[in-house]
Amino acid sequence: MMRSLVFRLPMVLTLTAALLGLPGCGSIGAGTPSIIWYLLDDMSTQASASASTTRPESIRQTVLMIGSVGASAFDESQMISYGRSRGTRAHYQLAGWTEKPSRRLGILVERRLEARGAFAAVVQSTAGVRGQMLLNLRLEYLYHDVSTEPGLARAAIVAELVSWSDHRLLGRRVFAAESPAQSQNAQAAVDAFGRAVGVLLDDLSDWLEQTAASVR
């Protein structure tokens, strides 16, 4: 990976400059650009729609546990990733996430499900609380597709709902979403990530509640 980044250094620098919008980025010392850290957020319009969500009777007493979100070694980096063509990935040098995407997604899923209020409680599996169902998640990808300008934020996760008592798989599904960036700068790309993640959580929440409610 280092060899390819060094070989294509002019291209990487051009992309980094375009994403960050160099006139507005911070610096350390004499003209040395600094890394800017961004918060991945849930920007769905449904994120706070708990009041209008009907709680299925069959899961009102269910405690849902959320397991640690898995990810590849590449996607565990705090640096924002991009891809110029199908099957390729690289990291921006001067734009990163405040938390690793997998950890942040686990927090966002918990907050969204709590806000909807379908389950009796939603907790992280590390909280020491015993639940009836376990949600396993894996981050498939989260990257800025710059094959065209100003690019698309793309995100995908795999979800598995498991019965904790007998370790039975209740359902499995892949969720994918994309959102166009409004302009070619860091904030626009991060906003697009937030919208894509919001769509993922919309679909995940609906599927999860329907799947859990159908269990007999």
C-alpha positions as CSV (number, residue, x, y, z in Angstrom):
1,M,0.0,0.0,0.0
2,M,2.8,2.4,0.9
3,R,4.5,1.7,-2.5
4,S,1.3,2.6,-4.4
5,L,0.7,5.7,-2.4
6,V,4.3,6.9,-3.0
7,F,4.1,6.1,-6.7
8,R,0.8,8.1,-7.1
9,L,1.8,10.9,-4.8
10,P,0.8,13.8,-7.1
11,M,-2.7,12.3,-7.5
12,V,-3.1,11.7,-3.8
13,L,-2.0,15.2,-3.0
14,T,-4.4,16.6,-5.5
15,L,-7.3,14.7,-4.1
16,T,-6.3,15.6,-0.5
17,A,-6.2,19.3,-1.4
18,A,-9.5,19.1,-3.1
19,L,-11.2,17.3,-0.2
20,L,-9.8,19.6,2.5
21,G,-10.1,22.9,0.7
22,L,-6.6,24.0,1.7
23,P,-7.3,27.7,2.1
24,G,-9.5,26.9,5.1
25,C,-7.5,24.2,6.8
26,G,-5.3,24.7,9.9
27,S,-1.6,24.6,9.9
28,I,1.3,23.9,12.3
29,G,4.5,25.8,11.9
30,A,5.5,27.4,8.6
31,G,2.8,26.3,6.2
32,T,2.6,22.7,7.4
33,P,-1.0,21.5,7.0
34,S,-2.6,19.8,10.0
35,I,-5.0,16.8,10.1
36,I,-8.7,17.9,10.6
37,W,-10.8,15.4,12.5
38,Y,-14.5,15.0,11.7
39,L,-17.4,13.4,13.7
40,L,-19.4,10.8,11.8
41,D,-23.1,11.4,12.6
42,D,-26.6,10.1,11.9
43,M,-28.2,12.8,9.7
44,S,-31.5,11.0,9.0
45,T,-34.7,13.0,9.3
46,Q,-36.2,9.8,11.0
47,A,-33.6,9.8,13.7
48,S,-35.9,11.4,16.3
49,A,-39.2,9.9,15.1
50,S,-39.7,7.7,18.2
51,A,-43.0,9.4,19.1
52,S,-44.6,8.2,15.9
53,T,-43.2,4.6,16.1
54,T,-45.6,1.9,17.3
55,R,-43.9,-0.5,19.7
56,P,-44.7,-4.1,18.7
57,E,-46.3,-5.9,21.6
58,S,-44.1,-9.0,21.0
59,I,-40.8,-7.1,21.6
60,R,-41.8,-4.6,24.3
61,Q,-40.2,-6.7,27.0
62,T,-37.1,-7.6,24.9
63,V,-33.6,-6.3,25.8
64,L,-31.5,-6.0,22.7
65,M,-27.7,-6.3,23.0
66,I,-25.4,-4.8,20.4
67,G,-22.1,-6.6,19.8
68,S,-18.9,-5.0,18.9
69,V,-19.0,-3.9,15.2
70,G,-16.5,-5.8,13.1
71,A,-14.5,-4.3,10.3
72,S,-11.4,-5.0,8.1
73,A,-8.0,-3.7,9.2
74,F,-8.2,-1.1,6.5
75,D,-11.6,0.2,7.6
76,E,-10.5,0.3,11.2
77,S,-8.3,3.3,10.5
78,Q,-9.4,6.7,11.7
79,M,-8.4,8.3,8.4
80,I,-11.2,8.8,5.9
81,S,-11.0,6.5,3.0
82,Y,-11.6,7.1,-0.7
83,G,-11.7,5.1,-3.9
84,R,-10.9,6.4,-7.4
85,S,-12.0,3.2,-9.2
86,R,-13.8,-0.1,-8.5
87,G,-11.9,-2.3,-6.0
88,T,-9.4,0.3,-4.9
89,R,-9.1,2.2,-1.6
90,A,-6.7,4.7,0.0
91,H,-6.7,7.0,2.9
92,Y,-6.8,10.8,2.9
93,Q,-3.7,12.1,4.6
94,L,-5.2,15.2,6.2
95,A,-8.8,14.2,7.0
96,G,-9.8,11.7,9.7
97,W,-12.6,10.6,12.0
98,T,-12.7,11.4,15.7
99,E,-13.5,7.7,16.4
100,K,-12.9,4.6,14.4
101,P,-15.9,4.1,12.1
102,S,-16.8,0.7,13.5
103,R,-17.0,2.0,17.1
104,R,-18.9,5.1,16.1
105,L,-21.5,3.0,14.2
106,G,-22.1,0.9,17.2
107,I,-22.9,4.1,19.2
108,L,-25.1,5.5,16.5
109,V,-27.1,2.2,16.2
110,E,-27.7,2.2,19.9
111,R,-28.9,5.8,20.0
112,R,-31.2,5.3,17.1
113,L,-32.9,2.2,18.5
114,E,-33.2,3.8,21.9
115,A,-34.9,6.8,20.3
116,R,-37.4,4.6,18.4
117,G,-38.4,2.9,21.7
118,A,-39.5,-0.4,20.2
119,F,-37.4,-2.5,22.6
120,A,-37.5,-2.5,26.4
121,A,-33.9,-1.5,26.4
122,V,-30.9,-1.3,24.0
123,V,-27.5,-1.8,25.4
124,Q,-23.9,-2.6,24.3
125,S,-23.0,-6.3,24.9
126,T,-20.1,-5.1,27.1
127,A,-22.5,-3.3,29.5
128,G,-23.0,-6.4,31.6
129,V,-26.8,-6.4,31.0
130,R,-28.4,-9.7,30.1
131,G,-30.6,-9.6,27.0
132,Q,-32.8,-11.8,24.9
133,M,-31.5,-10.9,21.5
134,L,-28.0,-9.9,20.1
135,L,-27.4,-7.8,17.1
136,N,-24.1,-8.5,15.4
137,L,-22.8,-5.9,12.9
138,R,-20.0,-5.7,10.4
139,L,-18.9,-2.7,8.5
140,E,-18.4,-3.7,4.9
141,Y,-17.2,-0.3,3.7
142,L,-17.4,3.4,4.3
143,Y,-15.6,5.4,1.7
144,H,-15.7,8.5,-0.5
145,D,-16.2,7.4,-4.1
146,V,-14.3,10.1,-6.1
147,S,-14.5,8.3,-9.5
148,T,-16.7,11.3,-10.5
149,E,-16.7,14.8,-9.0
150,P,-17.7,15.8,-6.4
151,G,-18.2,12.2,-5.4
152,L,-20.5,9.9,-3.4
153,A,-20.3,8.7,0.1
154,R,-20.9,5.0,0.1
155,A,-21.6,2.8,3.2
156,A,-22.6,-0.8,3.8
157,I,-23.1,-3.0,6.8
158,V,-24.0,-6.7,7.5
159,A,-26.5,-7.3,10.3
160,E,-27.3,-10.5,12.1
161,L,-30.0,-10.9,14.7
162,V,-29.4,-13.8,17.1
163,S,-31.5,-15.3,19.9
164,W,-29.2,-15.2,22.9
165,S,-30.7,-18.2,24.8
166,D,-30.2,-20.8,22.0
167,H,-27.8,-18.9,19.7
168,R,-30.3,-19.2,16.8
169,L,-29.9,-17.0,13.8
170,L,-33.2,-15.0,13.5
171,G,-32.2,-13.0,10.4
172,R,-29.4,-11.7,8.3
173,R,-29.3,-8.9,5.8
174,V,-26.8,-6.6,4.0
175,F,-27.6,-2.8,4.0
176,A,-26.0,-0.4,1.6
177,A,-26.6,3.3,1.0
178,E,-25.0,6.2,-0.9
179,S,-25.3,10.0,-0.8
180,P,-23.9,12.6,-3.2
181,A,-21.5,15.2,-1.9
182,Q,-22.8,18.7,-2.6
183,S,-19.3,20.1,-3.3
184,Q,-15.7,19.0,-3.3
185,N,-14.5,19.8,0.2
186,A,-14.2,17.9,3.5
187,Q,-17.3,19.2,5.2
188,A,-19.5,18.3,2.2
189,A,-18.0,14.8,2.1
190,V,-18.6,14.3,5.8
191,D,-22.2,15.6,5.5
192,A,-22.7,13.0,2.7
193,F,-21.4,10.3,4.9
194,G,-23.9,11.4,7.6
195,R,-26.8,11.1,5.2
196,A,-25.7,7.7,3.9
197,V,-25.4,6.4,7.5
198,G,-28.8,7.8,8.2
199,V,-30.4,5.8,5.4
200,L,-28.6,2.7,6.6
201,L,-30.0,3.2,10.1
202,D,-33.5,3.8,8.8
203,D,-33.5,0.5,6.9
204,L,-31.7,-1.4,9.7
205,S,-34.1,-0.2,12.4
206,D,-37.2,-1.1,10.3
207,W,-35.8,-4.6,9.5
208,L,-34.7,-5.3,13.0
209,E,-38.0,-4.4,14.6
210,Q,-39.9,-6.4,12.0
211,T,-37.6,-9.4,12.4
212,A,-37.7,-9.4,16.2
213,A,-41.5,-9.0,16.2
214,S,-41.9,-12.0,14.0
215,V,-40.1,-14.4,16.3
216,R,-42.3,-16.9,18.0
